[in-house]
Each structure stands twice: as structure tokens, then as C-alpha cells.
Amino acid sequence: CEVMAVAKAREIDPVGFGEFEPRAFMPGGSAQARIAAIAWLADYTSHTAKTHSGIWRDLAVRKRKTEVGTQIGIITTLGEEVGVATPALARMLELIVDIEQGRRAQSFETFAELIALCRTTPDHA
């Protein structure tokens, strides 16, 4: 939702693929549309050779620094420029950097911190 809020504020029209509709994640989008988009994406990716994201593979397999700063961090910067807060993305970035630097384990407990934040942030629940 934060990514789409930044896109909207910057007047960017997101483009989907297949049956994945990113506009479902625009501010005010319905939970049902979001669930449908995620369900389609989960099914789609279950038929590919890659079972995990590149960021996950960098952390878990390659044990190297990710490109999260340029892939995710840029969205927080673009949001700041137009006055759109991105607390979940900023926290995700912090958690990944902590994993990269050995301050945290790549674990469900670390992920649970992000989930907890998303549950308390408007338009994420």
C-alpha cells in the first residue's frame, strides 16, 4: 500500500501483469481485491523455478549484502519528497540491513516485527 501511495502522489500509473492488478493496493482499495491479487501472484510464482526472492537468496544462501537500498529504499526517499510516509518500508529496510550486518537473525521473529507494524499502520490491516 505504501508503494502505491507514493506512486499515486507522484502521478505514476502502475502497470500490472497477468491477473496481478497493482491498483488494488492504492489507498482506499478493497481488502478483497488485495487478497485476489496476492492469491494470483502466489499461484503464479508457485510454478516458477525461483521459490524465493533475490533478497531472500542473498541473505539466506549467498550471505551477502542485498540491493534492498536501491530496490526498496528509493521508494522511501521518493515518498519523503512528496510527503508520503512509508513506515513499513522503512522498517523492512532497517530489518534487512540488521540481518546483513549480523545484528539479527533471518527468522520468523524478525519478520513478525514487520507484521506487527503493518497491523497497526492504516491501510495495511
KETIMAR-861761 format. One record per residue (C-alpha): x, y, z; residue in one letter; residue number from 1. Coordinates in Angstrom, 1 decimal, decimal comma. Example, Ala and Ser with C-alpha at 12.3 -4.5 7.8 and 13.67 -1.06 7.14 Angstrom:
BEGIN
@X: 12,3; Y: -4,5; Z: 7,8; res: A; n: 1
@X: 13,7; Y: -1,1; Z: 7,1; res: S; n: 2
//
This chain:
BEGIN
@X: 0,0; Y: 0,0; Z: 0,0; res: C; n: 1
@X: 2,9; Y: 2,4; Z: 0,7; res: E; n: 2
@X: 4,4; Y: 1,8; Z: -2,7; res: V; n: 3
@X: 1,1; Y: 2,6; Z: -4,3; res: M; n: 4
@X: 0,5; Y: 5,7; Z: -2,1; res: A; n: 5
@X: 3,9; Y: 7,0; Z: -3,3; res: V; n: 6
@X: 3,0; Y: 6,2; Z: -6,9; res: A; n: 7
@X: -0,3; Y: 8,0; Z: -6,6; res: K; n: 8
@X: 1,3; Y: 11,1; Z: -5,1; res: A; n: 9
@X: 3,9; Y: 11,1; Z: -7,8; res: R; n: 10
@X: 1,2; Y: 10,6; Z: -10,5; res: E; n: 11
@X: 2,6; Y: 7,3; Z: -11,6; res: I; n: 12
@X: 0,1; Y: 4,8; Z: -13,1; res: D; n: 13
@X: 1,2; Y: 1,3; Z: -12,1; res: P; n: 14
@X: 1,2; Y: -1,5; Z: -14,7; res: V; n: 15
@X: 0,2; Y: -5,0; Z: -13,7; res: G; n: 16
@X: 0,9; Y: -8,3; Z: -15,5; res: F; n: 17
@X: -1,2; Y: -11,4; Z: -15,9; res: G; n: 18
@X: -4,1; Y: -11,1; Z: -13,5; res: E; n: 19
@X: -2,0; Y: -9,1; Z: -10,9; res: F; n: 20
@X: -3,6; Y: -5,7; Z: -10,5; res: E; n: 21
@X: -1,3; Y: -3,3; Z: -8,5; res: P; n: 22
@X: -4,1; Y: -0,7; Z: -8,3; res: R; n: 23
@X: -5,7; Y: -3,0; Z: -5,7; res: A; n: 24
@X: -3,1; Y: -1,7; Z: -3,3; res: F; n: 25
@X: -3,9; Y: 2,0; Z: -4,0; res: M; n: 26
@X: -5,1; Y: 3,9; Z: -0,9; res: P; n: 27
@X: -8,8; Y: 3,1; Z: -0,4; res: G; n: 28
@X: -8,5; Y: -0,2; Z: -2,3; res: G; n: 29
@X: -10,6; Y: -3,1; Z: -1,1; res: S; n: 30
@X: -9,2; Y: -5,9; Z: 1,0; res: A; n: 31
@X: -10,9; Y: -8,4; Z: -1,3; res: Q; n: 32
@X: -9,1; Y: -7,0; Z: -4,4; res: A; n: 33
@X: -5,8; Y: -7,1; Z: -2,5; res: R; n: 34
@X: -6,3; Y: -10,7; Z: -1,4; res: I; n: 35
@X: -7,2; Y: -11,7; Z: -5,0; res: A; n: 36
@X: -4,1; Y: -10,0; Z: -6,3; res: A; n: 37
@X: -1,8; Y: -11,7; Z: -3,8; res: I; n: 38
@X: -3,5; Y: -15,1; Z: -4,4; res: A; n: 39
@X: -2,9; Y: -14,8; Z: -8,1; res: W; n: 40
@X: 0,7; Y: -13,8; Z: -7,6; res: L; n: 41
@X: 1,3; Y: -16,7; Z: -5,1; res: A; n: 42
@X: -0,2; Y: -19,2; Z: -7,6; res: D; n: 43
@X: 1,8; Y: -17,7; Z: -10,5; res: Y; n: 44
@X: 5,1; Y: -17,8; Z: -8,6; res: T; n: 45
@X: 4,5; Y: -21,3; Z: -7,4; res: S; n: 46
@X: 5,0; Y: -22,5; Z: -11,0; res: H; n: 47
@X: 8,4; Y: -20,8; Z: -11,5; res: T; n: 48
@X: 11,9; Y: -22,1; Z: -10,8; res: A; n: 49
@X: 12,6; Y: -19,4; Z: -8,2; res: K; n: 50
@X: 11,0; Y: -20,2; Z: -4,9; res: T; n: 51
@X: 12,3; Y: -17,2; Z: -3,1; res: H; n: 52
@X: 13,1; Y: -13,6; Z: -3,9; res: S; n: 53
@X: 16,5; Y: -12,4; Z: -4,8; res: G; n: 54
@X: 16,8; Y: -10,5; Z: -1,5; res: I; n: 55
@X: 15,9; Y: -13,7; Z: 0,4; res: W; n: 56
@X: 18,5; Y: -15,7; Z: -1,6; res: R; n: 57
@X: 21,2; Y: -13,0; Z: -1,0; res: D; n: 58
@X: 20,6; Y: -13,2; Z: 2,8; res: L; n: 59
@X: 20,0; Y: -16,9; Z: 3,3; res: A; n: 60
@X: 22,1; Y: -18,6; Z: 0,6; res: V; n: 61
@X: 24,7; Y: -16,2; Z: -0,6; res: R; n: 62
@X: 25,2; Y: -14,5; Z: 2,8; res: K; n: 63
@X: 25,9; Y: -11,2; Z: 1,1; res: R; n: 64
@X: 24,6; Y: -7,7; Z: 1,1; res: K; n: 65
@X: 21,3; Y: -7,2; Z: -0,8; res: T; n: 66
@X: 20,2; Y: -4,5; Z: -3,2; res: E; n: 67
@X: 17,4; Y: -3,5; Z: -0,8; res: V; n: 68
@X: 18,6; Y: 0,1; Z: -0,6; res: G; n: 69
@X: 18,2; Y: 0,7; Z: -4,3; res: T; n: 70
@X: 15,1; Y: -1,6; Z: -4,7; res: Q; n: 71
@X: 13,1; Y: -0,6; Z: -1,6; res: I; n: 72
@X: 14,9; Y: 2,4; Z: -0,1; res: G; n: 73
@X: 14,4; Y: 4,5; Z: -3,1; res: I; n: 74
@X: 10,6; Y: 4,3; Z: -2,5; res: I; n: 75
@X: 11,0; Y: 5,8; Z: 1,0; res: T; n: 76
@X: 13,1; Y: 8,6; Z: -0,5; res: T; n: 77
@X: 10,5; Y: 9,2; Z: -3,3; res: L; n: 78
@X: 7,8; Y: 9,2; Z: -0,6; res: G; n: 79
@X: 9,6; Y: 11,7; Z: 1,5; res: E; n: 80
@X: 9,9; Y: 14,1; Z: -1,5; res: E; n: 81
@X: 6,1; Y: 14,2; Z: -1,9; res: V; n: 82
@X: 5,2; Y: 14,0; Z: 1,8; res: G; n: 83
@X: 4,1; Y: 10,3; Z: 1,9; res: V; n: 84
@X: 5,2; Y: 8,4; Z: 4,9; res: A; n: 85
@X: 6,4; Y: 4,8; Z: 4,4; res: T; n: 86
@X: 6,9; Y: 3,4; Z: 7,9; res: P; n: 87
@X: 6,6; Y: -0,3; Z: 6,9; res: A; n: 88
@X: 9,0; Y: 0,0; Z: 4,0; res: L; n: 89
@X: 11,5; Y: 2,0; Z: 6,2; res: A; n: 90
@X: 11,3; Y: -0,7; Z: 8,9; res: R; n: 91
@X: 11,7; Y: -3,5; Z: 6,4; res: M; n: 92
@X: 14,8; Y: -1,8; Z: 5,1; res: L; n: 93
@X: 16,2; Y: -1,5; Z: 8,7; res: E; n: 94
@X: 15,5; Y: -5,1; Z: 9,5; res: L; n: 95
@X: 17,1; Y: -6,3; Z: 6,3; res: I; n: 96
@X: 20,2; Y: -4,2; Z: 7,0; res: V; n: 97
@X: 20,3; Y: -5,6; Z: 10,5; res: D; n: 98
@X: 20,3; Y: -9,1; Z: 9,0; res: I; n: 99
@X: 23,0; Y: -8,2; Z: 6,5; res: E; n: 100
@X: 25,2; Y: -6,9; Z: 9,3; res: Q; n: 101
@X: 24,6; Y: -9,8; Z: 11,7; res: G; n: 102
@X: 22,6; Y: -7,9; Z: 14,3; res: R; n: 103
@X: 19,5; Y: -10,0; Z: 13,7; res: R; n: 104
@X: 18,7; Y: -13,5; Z: 12,5; res: A; n: 105
@X: 16,8; Y: -14,1; Z: 9,3; res: Q; n: 106
@X: 13,9; Y: -15,6; Z: 11,2; res: S; n: 107
@X: 10,2; Y: -15,5; Z: 11,7; res: F; n: 108
@X: 10,7; Y: -13,4; Z: 14,9; res: E; n: 109
@X: 12,3; Y: -10,7; Z: 12,8; res: T; n: 110
@X: 9,6; Y: -10,9; Z: 10,2; res: F; n: 111
@X: 7,0; Y: -10,8; Z: 13,0; res: A; n: 112
@X: 8,2; Y: -7,3; Z: 13,9; res: E; n: 113
@X: 7,3; Y: -6,1; Z: 10,4; res: L; n: 114
@X: 3,9; Y: -7,9; Z: 10,5; res: I; n: 115
@X: 3,1; Y: -6,2; Z: 13,9; res: A; n: 116
@X: 3,9; Y: -2,8; Z: 12,4; res: L; n: 117
@X: 1,8; Y: -3,4; Z: 9,4; res: C; n: 118
@X: -1,2; Y: -4,4; Z: 11,6; res: R; n: 119
@X: -1,0; Y: -1,1; Z: 13,4; res: T; n: 120
@X: -0,5; Y: 1,1; Z: 10,3; res: T; n: 121
@X: -3,5; Y: 2,5; Z: 8,5; res: P; n: 122
@X: -4,3; Y: 0,9; Z: 5,1; res: D; n: 123
@X: -2,2; Y: -2,2; Z: 5,9; res: H; n: 124
@X: -4,6; Y: -4,1; Z: 8,2; res: A; n: 125
//
